[in-house]
Amino acid sequence: MNVRFLHGQEVEKAFLLIREVFLQTESRGLSQSSVDSFLKMQTKDAFQEMLSDEKTVFLGAL
């Protein structure tokens, strides 16, 4: 396994993967309004803003 920083398009793929995993696992048992609230807060813009913080690092295990 190779662990490294994510770059470019990999970051967008990570964002989509996070949403997909949430929808397939964590959202089970939540009300639709709770799921909608999470998805409304977890936008691509919010994700990019979080990445602009120098303290935030995304690593991929490939």
C-alpha positions, 0 to 999 in steps of 0.5 A: 500500500502506498500512502501519499498526498492527493493531488488535482483530480484525485481530490475531487474523486475523494470528495465524491467517494466521501459522499458515496460512502456516507450515502451507502453506510452512515445515512442508514437510519437517519431521517431524510432531512438529516441526510439532506442537511449533511449533503447541503453542507458537504458541497464541492465549494465547502470541500475546496474551502476546507482544503485551502486551510494549510492545516488540512491534509488529505492522504490516499491509501492506494 
